[in-house]
């Protein structure tokens, strides 16, 4: 239960409600155990964006700087949406992959632990 | 005719006559209507006269002391300028500490001034009212002297002139802004715990170590004097914050759980704010004072423990985050520096990879973590930079909904994993950097759903420079952030090869050679 105490009615909208993004939704992407990128990145994309675009464009643009990127065994990668494991379908949209506004995609590459195994 | 000469008043009488004697209870309007904010947070005060004035200072004495400080300060600043004092610092990299500190702190001092002035208006007792008013004037003085101080360096070095514009726009300034916005939109007693106690008492030394001692160690007499001039007021600020905590706890046992929740919340929020301060100590000062870890051990673990032992008689416990901050002291400065290094287009100060002897210093100071987690990636960045492949992460960050830090801290117990926490409120997901920030959100979600996160606002098209055509066919929200921030490109990116580096070397040569 809220502990907020106020002198007057207090009801303000969320700054990041999906309606503020003109038909797009926020998506966060993190490459686990590759903390060189410091933090996940955020995108605003239409829900009909194919998942392939996340990998081929956005993740490649950012993550390919890391020497581990070229070593990825794509048949072994695992994905989480938040804490829930899922298997994305490249050809389906974000919406059809069950990815909603402000979801966090965590990309796991077993066996690759960053520079000198440091997690970076 | 005989003159009757009255005896001069003693200090105590004089103080009483100049403060409490000037206060009265209102009769045309009831007191609770005149002071509407002192009750709604749930803090129960039965007798304002029980407030112990921690320092007995009247306005006339206050002006006298402060005027003397200002005279000394400006005499030193003038001498510093006339002697080209900026050329006597250890290394031009040092200027980036000033850019970060003076670029972020003055607007926060201003918010502190506004906050204490609002609290002074709301305090029913004359003692706290006068003390808060003086602190407000102090904060205003710090705000002004720090801005004066910027002008000493702004004439010579890039990237310091847009601090006021950048304060509410720049991504990395959002954590400090959010900290004060949160405090000033709370009630008067929470503000006192947030700023007067958690920040001024528990954490302020960590803030001033890299600034004042850092300036002294690196030959910057001007910044050192500005810092000392401000810190001479801090002793009063600290006693005020502590007295307010004791006063609340002595007035009613029901106040304890409320105060404890605020102590937990604000110690954590302050700790998060200090990650970038620690980074100045470990990475940015050419001549280091001590490591952030050592400073944390002295000023937080030892001094903080002593303080909370003292407060235990009131039932106050050490802040909930205490153990986590002890684990994190080994990590956060390295994580922060990597976060800034990788954004060479997006900070108006320079970054660099520490030289080999500086990496050795870090290895020695952080024997448990630096070689294992951080040194390999820094050396990797260095090799890439030298090979012409400098790291530049052009993506926009994910931020914590409460502290607004980028989500870059590790899972407690596992430095290789990122820490993520989330909750759903009214059908919308919210993300946090830690359990503590998540708990702060869940206590008052109505407040934190409004958080301004600059990467999100940019993607909504709310961060466009003047003259942006939002109907243009190639318009993309957030594509012109550098113009929106008024980024001076000369101030950004690598220190090596920068205009600051070249100018400093040239001017120093002129000053020391024929």
Contacts between the chains, C-beta under 8 A, distances in Angstrom:
chain1	res1	chain2	res2	distance
A	2	B	443	7.2
A	2	B	444	6.1
A	2	B	445	6.4
A	2	B	446	6.3
A	3	B	261	7.4
A	3	B	443	4.6
A	3	B	444	6.0
A	4	B	443	7.7
A	4	B	444	4.2
A	4	B	445	7.9
A	4	B	446	5.2
A	4	B	447	6.1
A	5	B	40	5.5
A	5	B	41	5.6
A	5	B	42	6.3
A	5	B	187	7.3
A	6	B	40	7.2
A	7	B	36	6.5
A	7	B	37	7.1
A	7	B	40	5.2
A	10	B	446	5.8
A	11	B	446	7.2
A	12	B	446	7.0
A	12	B	449	7.2
A	12	B	450	5.3
A	13	B	449	7.5
A	13	B	450	7.8
A	14	B	426	7.4
A	14	B	428	5.6
A	14	B	449	4.1
A	14	B	450	7.2
A	15	B	449	6.8
A	15	B	450	5.4
A	15	B	451	6.2
A	15	B	452	6.3
A	15	B	453	7.2
A	15	B	456	6.9
A	15	B	457	7.5
A	16	B	428	7.5
A	16	B	453	6.9
A	16	B	456	4.9
A	17	B	428	6.4
A	18	B	428	7.6
A	20	B	460	4.9
A	21	B	459	6.7
A	21	B	460	6.2
A	22	B	460	7.9
A	22	B	461	7.6
A	24	B	459	7.7
A	26	B	456	6.9
A	26	B	459	7.1
A	28	B	398	4.6
A	28	B	431	7.3
A	30	B	398	7.7
A	30	B	418	6.1
A	30	B	420	7.8
A	32	B	417	7.0
A	32	B	418	7.2
A	33	B	416	5.3
A	33	B	417	6.9
A	35	B	335	7.6
A	35	B	338	7.7
A	35	B	408	7.7
A	35	B	410	7.7
A	35	B	416	7.3
A	35	B	418	6.5
A	36	B	338	7.2
A	36	B	342	7.6
A	36	B	377	5.7
A	36	B	391	7.6
A	37	B	342	7.2
A	37	B	393	5.8
A	37	B	395	7.7
A	38	B	335	7.3
A	38	B	338	5.6
A	38	B	339	4.2
A	38	B	342	5.7
A	38	B	393	6.9
A	38	B	397	7.7
A	38	B	406	6.6
A	38	B	408	5.0
A	39	B	339	6.9
A	39	B	397	5.0
A	39	B	398	5.5
A	39	B	406	4.2
A	39	B	407	4.9
A	39	B	408	4.4
A	39	B	418	7.6
A	40	B	397	7.6
A	40	B	398	4.2
A	40	B	407	6.3
A	40	B	418	7.6
A	41	B	393	7.8
A	41	B	395	3.3
A	41	B	396	6.0
A	41	B	397	6.8
A	41	B	398	6.9
A	42	B	395	7.6
A	42	B	396	5.1
A	42	B	397	6.8
A	42	B	398	5.1
A	42	B	455	5.4
A	42	B	456	7.2
A	42	B	459	7.1
A	43	B	396	7.9
A	43	B	459	8.0
A	44	B	459	4.0
A	44	B	460	7.9
A	44	B	477	7.3
A	58	B	395	7.9
A	61	B	394	7.8
A	61	B	395	7.9
A	62	B	393	6.6
A	62	B	394	7.6
A	62	B	395	5.1
A	65	B	391	6.4
A	65	B	393	7.7
A	82	B	420	7.8
A	82	B	422	6.2
A	100	B	429	7.7
A	101	B	428	7.2
A	101	B	429	7.1
A	102	B	428	6.9
A	102	B	429	4.2
A	102	B	430	7.6
A	102	B	431	7.1
A	103	B	429	7.0
A	104	B	398	7.5
A	104	B	420	6.4
A	104	B	422	7.2
A	104	B	431	6.6
A	106	B	420	7.8
A	113	B	416	6.9
A	114	B	377	7.3
A	114	B	416	7.6
A	115	B	376	4.8
A	115	B	377	4.8
A	115	B	380	4.9
A	116	B	376	3.8
A	118	B	372	6.6
A	118	B	373	5.0
A	118	B	374	7.4
A	118	B	376	4.9
A	118	B	377	6.1
A	118	B	416	7.4
A	119	B	373	6.3
A	119	B	415	6.5
A	119	B	416	2.9
A	119	B	417	7.3
A	120	B	338	7.7
A	120	B	373	6.8
A	120	B	374	7.3
A	120	B	376	6.9
A	120	B	377	3.8
